[in-house]
């Protein structure tokens, strides 16, 4: 009797275990069925026709053969320059052929350039180039990073004495500004708030932005850029907080040794031209304060005009940048990584295209180097690019003041140009 009861007990325990396991398996299968619906297709039909109907395989290829000017408008470069750029960045963009419809380098580059040139959403690029939205987002970052990594050493100057000396000679020849090694300015690049960023990138205009600090030469080429600042860095702390500002303040950029600019000028250091947002330093010349009802002596007005005339280069750099890459015409909707990649890519593309496309009027129109007002200066004032209000404090030492005084005397005497009196 005892053995029979034990046997029945064991049978019941086993039965219950089987029921429990079966119930668990039932719940698991039911959850899978409810949480994931079967895919309607492996590849959406619209994407299957990419090789026939995408903009790369229709508009870009057609314009390449028939309308080179429209090709330039579509990609912001000529077919020859596009092919050269594709060859340079191609090894970084070649994708492993897991599927038969793997993206080509031309498709990746074409989609990225169109995104930068128009400022359209990634969804618009998805439909135009017939590729998934997640694919568009991924290839834009990859392509922008590849463009920066490949071109930065080719189009940004090498920071040594010879490089700065060449820039100085160009400024003196084209803009009559001796010992100038560049123009410096900063912009807020407006973008949507990054996830979990709080007020980190919140600026004084009530929007979120990343600061772009840039130095340029006499030919509208960017020579040095600093993108992004330390967390919660105010406009007033930009210069002393960024790498470029620290090098300027420490005189560690390798400028040529100070020398006279005339027989009577005395020793003048090489300097960067800036506006009122920056401090007056021995290596950084800003205009005299005083506008409107506060009148300045004629020699100070001449100095301010000559300095402003030389500063047109950086204003035009930002103007051309925003005119060509209309991604800057509105707030950029992207992640922090993508925004930084976009800024870096457009900066080096600016130099690369400008030096390649000498035959297209788009680059030279209204950017003359004479004494006329340059109309495209206003193009740097666009919704997606805002001025940085104050880079640092306005305190300066006596040496910087003495150097500005020497330059003021030089521009009114030995270094005077005939047309300067028409603008003061």
C-alpha positions in Angstrom: 0.0 0.0 0.0 2.8 2.4 0.9 4.6 1.8 -2.4 1.4 2.4 -4.3 0.9 5.8 -2.7 4.5 6.8 -3.4 4.1 5.8 -7.0 0.9 7.8 -7.4 2.5 10.8 -5.7 5.4 10.7 -8.1 3.1 10.4 -11.1 1.1 13.5 -9.9 4.3 15.5 -9.4 5.5 14.7 -12.9 2.1 15.6 -14.4 2.2 19.0 -12.7 5.7 19.7 -13.9 4.7 18.8 -17.4 1.7 21.2 -17.2 3.8 24.0 -15.8 6.4 23.7 -18.5 3.7 23.5 -21.2 2.0 26.6 -19.8 5.3 28.5 -19.8 6.0 27.5 -23.4 2.5 28.6 -24.4 3.0 32.0 -22.8 6.3 32.5 -24.5 4.9 31.7 -27.9 1.9 33.9 -27.4 4.2 36.8 -26.4 6.3 36.4 -29.5 3.2 36.4 -31.7 1.8 39.5 -30.1 5.0 41.5 -29.9 6.3 41.0 -33.4 4.3 41.0 -36.6 5.7 39.2 -39.6 7.7 41.5 -42.0 5.6 42.3 -45.1 8.8 42.3 -47.2 12.5 41.9 -46.8 13.2 45.0 -48.9 10.6 47.6 -49.6 9.5 47.7 -53.3 10.5 51.4 -53.6 14.1 50.5 -52.7 14.3 47.6 -55.1 14.1 50.1 -58.0 17.0 52.2 -56.7 19.3 51.2 -59.6 16.7 52.5 -62.1 14.9 55.5 -60.4 17.1 56.9 -57.7 18.4 60.5 -58.2 21.9 59.1 -58.5 21.0 56.9 -61.4 18.8 59.4 -63.1 19.5 63.1 -62.4 23.2 62.9 -61.5 24.2 60.6 -64.4 22.0 62.5 -66.9 23.3 65.9 -65.9 26.9 64.6 -66.0 26.5 63.9 -69.7 24.3 66.8 -70.8 24.2 69.7 -68.2 27.4 70.3 -66.3 26.0 73.5 -64.8 23.0 71.6 -63.4 25.3 68.9 -62.2 27.2 71.6 -60.3 24.0 73.0 -58.9 22.9 69.5 -57.7 26.1 68.3 -56.1 27.9 71.7 -55.6 30.8 70.5 -57.7 31.7 69.6 -61.3 31.7 65.9 -62.5 35.5 65.9 -62.6 35.7 67.1 -59.0 33.0 64.6 -57.9 35.0 61.7 -59.4 38.2 63.0 -57.8 36.5 63.2 -54.4 34.9 59.8 -54.8 38.4 58.3 -55.5 39.8 59.9 -52.4 37.1 58.8 -50.0 36.2 55.6 -51.8 38.4 53.2 -49.8 36.7 54.5 -46.6 33.2 54.0 -48.0 33.4 50.6 -49.7 30.7 48.5 -48.1 30.9 44.7 -47.7 28.6 43.0 -50.3 26.3 41.1 -47.9 23.5 41.7 -50.4 23.4 42.0 -54.2 22.2 45.7 -53.9 25.1 47.0 -52.0 25.5 50.8 -52.1 28.2 52.2 -54.4 30.6 55.0 -53.4 28.9 57.3 -55.9 25.5 56.7 -54.3 26.8 57.3 -50.8 28.7 60.5 -51.8 25.8 61.8 -53.9 23.3 61.4 -51.1 25.5 63.0 -48.6 26.3 66.0 -50.8 22.7 66.5 -51.6 21.8 66.4 -48.0 24.4 69.1 -47.2 23.6 71.2 -50.2 19.8 71.4 -49.7 19.3 71.0 -45.9 16.5 68.6 -46.7 15.4 66.0 -44.1 16.9 62.5 -44.1 13.4 61.3 -45.0 13.5 63.4 -48.2 16.9 61.9 -49.0 15.5 58.5 -48.3 12.8 58.9 -51.0 15.1 60.7 -53.5 17.9 58.1 -53.4 15.7 55.1 -52.6 17.4 53.8 -49.5 16.3 53.2 -45.9 16.2 56.1 -43.5 18.5 54.3 -41.0 20.9 53.7 -44.0 20.8 57.4 -44.9 21.5 58.4 -41.3 24.5 56.0 -41.1 26.1 56.8 -44.5 25.9 60.6 -43.9 28.0 60.3 -40.8 30.4 57.8 -42.4 30.8 59.9 -45.5 31.3 63.2 -43.6 33.9 61.6 -41.3 35.7 60.2 -44.3 35.7 63.6 -46.1 37.2 65.3 -43.0 39.8 62.6 -42.4 41.0 62.5 -46.0 40.8 66.2 -46.9 41.9 68.0 -43.7 45.6 67.5 -44.3 45.2 68.4 -48.0 43.3 71.7 -47.7 44.1 73.1 -44.3 47.4 74.8 -44.0 50.4 73.4 -42.2 50.9 75.5 -39.1 54.5 76.7 -39.5 56.4 79.9 -40.1 56.4 79.5 -43.9 52.7 78.9 -44.0 51.9 82.0 -41.9 54.3 84.1 -43.9 52.6 83.2 -47.2 49.2 84.2 -45.8 50.7 87.5 -44.5 52.1 88.4 -47.9 48.7 87.6 -49.5 46.9 89.9 -47.0 49.4 92.7 -47.7 49.1 92.3 -51.5 45.3 91.9 -51.7 44.0 93.8 -48.7 46.9 96.1 -47.9 47.1 94.7 -44.3 50.7 93.9 -43.5 51.7 91.3 -40.9 48.1 89.9 -40.9 48.1 86.1 -40.7 44.4 85.6 -40.8 40.8 86.7 -39.9 39.1 85.1 -36.9 35.4 84.9 -36.1 32.9 82.5 -34.4 29.4 81.3 -35.2 26.7 79.5 -33.4 25.6 76.5 -35.6 22.0 76.1 -34.6 20.6 72.5 -34.1 17.9 70.7 -32.2 18.4 69.9 -28.6 20.5 66.8 -28.2 19.0 63.9 -26.2 19.6 64.3 -22.4 21.7 67.5 -23.0 19.5 69.7 -20.9 20.7 73.3 -21.2 24.3 72.3 -22.1 24.1 73.7 -25.6 21.5 76.5 -24.9 22.6 79.9 -26.1 21.6 83.5 -25.5 19.2 83.6 -28.5 17.0 80.9 -27.0 18.1 78.0 -29.2 20.6 75.1 -29.0 23.9 75.5 -30.8 27.5 74.3 -31.3 30.2 77.0 -31.6 32.4 77.1 -34.7 35.5 79.2 -34.3 37.3 79.7 -37.6 40.5 81.3 -39.0 40.8 82.1 -42.7 43.4 83.4 -45.2 43.2 86.2 -47.8 41.6 84.0 -50.4 38.5 82.9 -48.4 40.0 79.6 -47.4 39.6 78.2 -43.9 43.0 77.6 -42.3 42.1 76.5 -38.8 38.7 75.5 -37.2 37.7 74.7 -33.7 34.3 72.9 -33.4 32.4 72.6 -30.1 33.3 74.0 -26.7 33.6 72.6 -23.2 30.2 71.9 -21.5 28.4 75.1 -20.3 30.9 77.4 -21.9 29.5 81.0 -22.2 30.3 83.2 -25.2 32.6 85.2 -23.1 34.7 82.1 -22.2 35.0 80.7 -25.7 38.4 82.0 -26.6 40.2 80.9 -23.4 38.4 77.5 -23.4 39.0 76.2 -26.9 42.2 74.8 -28.3 42.6 77.5 -30.9 42.0 80.3 -28.4 44.6 78.8 -26.0 47.2 78.7 -28.8 46.5 82.3 -29.7 46.7 83.5 -26.1 49.9 81.5 -25.5 51.5 82.6 -28.8 52.1 79.0 -29.7 50.8 79.0 -33.3 54.3 79.5 -34.7 53.9 83.0 -36.1 56.9 84.6 -37.7 59.2 86.7 -35.6 58.1 90.4 -35.2 59.7 92.8 -37.7 59.2 96.4 -39.0 56.5 97.1 -41.7 58.3 100.3 -42.7 61.4 102.3 -41.9 59.7 104.3 -39.2 57.1 101.8 -37.8 59.3 100.0 -35.3 58.9 96.3 -34.5 55.4 95.0 -35.3 54.4 91.4 -34.4 52.3 89.3 -36.8 48.7 89.3 -35.8 45.1 88.1 -36.4 42.4 90.5 -37.4 39.2 90.4 -35.3 36.1 92.4 -34.5 34.7 93.9 -31.3 33.8 90.5 -29.8 37.5 89.7 -29.3 40.1 91.2 -27.0 42.9 93.4 -28.0 46.2 91.5 -27.9 49.7 91.8 -29.4 48.7 88.9 -31.6 45.1 90.1 -32.2 44.0 93.5 -33.5 40.5 94.7 -33.0 39.0 98.1 -34.0 38.7 101.2 -31.8 35.5 101.3 -29.9 33.1 104.1 -30.7 30.2 104.3 -33.1 27.1 106.4 -33.7 27.2 109.7 -31.9 30.6 109.0 -30.3 33.0 110.5 -32.9 36.5 109.1 -33.5 39.5 111.1 -34.9 40.1 110.6 -38.6 43.2 108.4 -38.1 41.3 106.0 -35.9 38.4 105.9 -38.4 40.9 105.0 -41.1 42.4 102.2 -38.9 38.9 100.8 -38.3 38.1 100.9 -42.0 41.3 99.1 -43.0 40.7 96.5 -40.3 37.1 96.0 -41.4 38.2 95.7 -45.0 40.6 92.9 -44.2 37.9 91.2 -42.1 35.7 90.8 -45.1 37.5 87.5 -45.8 36.1 85.6 -42.8 32.7 87.2 -43.3 32.7 86.0 -46.9 34.0 82.5 -45.8 30.9 82.0 -43.7 28.8 83.6 -46.4 30.0 81.2 -49.0 29.7 78.3 -46.6 26.0 79.1 -45.8 25.2 79.8 -49.5 26.6 76.6 -50.8 25.7 74.2 -48.0 22.1 75.1 -47.1 22.1 72.7 -44.3 23.1 75.9 -42.4 19.9 77.8 -43.4 17.9 76.2 -40.6 18.3 74.3 -37.4 20.1 71.0 -38.0 18.0 68.0 -36.9 20.6 65.4 -36.1 22.6 63.8 -33.2 25.6 65.5 -31.7 28.0 63.2 -33.6 26.3 64.0 -36.9 26.2 67.7 -36.3 30.0 67.8 -35.6 30.7 65.6 -38.6 28.6 67.9 -40.9 30.5 71.0 -39.7 33.9 69.4 -40.3 33.0 68.0 -43.7 31.5 71.3 -45.0 34.6 73.3 -43.9 37.1 71.1 -45.8 34.7 70.8 -48.7 34.6 74.6 -48.8 38.3 74.7 -49.4 38.5 71.7 -51.7 35.8 72.9 -54.0 36.9 76.5 -54.1 40.4 75.5 -55.2 39.1 73.1 -57.8 36.2 75.0 -59.3 37.9 78.1 -60.7 35.7 78.1 -63.8 32.3 78.5 -62.1 31.1 82.1 -61.5 29.2 80.9 -58.3 32.5 81.1 -56.5 33.7 84.5 -57.6 30.5 86.4 -58.0 30.4 89.4 -55.6 33.6 88.4 -53.8 36.0 90.8 -55.4 39.1 92.0 -53.6 38.8 95.7 -54.5 37.6 98.5 -52.3 33.9 98.0 -53.2 31.4 96.7 -50.6 31.0 92.9 -50.9 27.3 92.1 -51.1 27.6 88.5 -50.0 28.8 89.5 -46.6 25.2 89.5 -45.5 24.9 85.8 -46.4 26.8 84.9 -43.3 23.8 86.1 -41.3 21.4 83.2 -41.8 19.0 81.4 -39.4 21.4 78.5 -38.9 24.5 80.6 -38.3 24.5 83.2 -35.6 27.2 85.5 -34.3 28.9 84.7 -31.0 28.3 87.8 -28.9 31.5 88.1 -26.8 34.6 85.9 -27.0 36.5 87.2 -24.0 36.9 90.2 -21.8 37.9 93.5 -23.3 41.0 94.1 -21.0 44.3 94.6 -22.8 47.8 95.5 -21.9 49.9 98.5 -22.9 51.9 96.6 -25.5 48.8 95.7 -27.5 47.7 99.3 -27.3 51.1 100.6 -28.5 51.1 98.2 -31.5 47.6 99.4 -32.5 48.8 103.0 -32.3 51.8 102.2 -34.5 49.5 100.6 -37.1 47.1 103.6 -36.9 50.0 106.0 -37.7 51.2 103.7 -40.5 47.8 103.6 -42.3 47.5 107.4 -42.2 51.0 108.0 -43.5 53.4 105.6 -45.2 50.7 102.8 -45.6 47.8 105.0 -46.8 45.8 103.9 -49.9 43.9 106.5 -52.0 40.4 105.0 -51.6 40.4 104.9 -47.8 39.3 108.5 -47.4 36.1 107.8 -49.3 34.9 105.5 -46.5 35.7 107.5 -43.3 
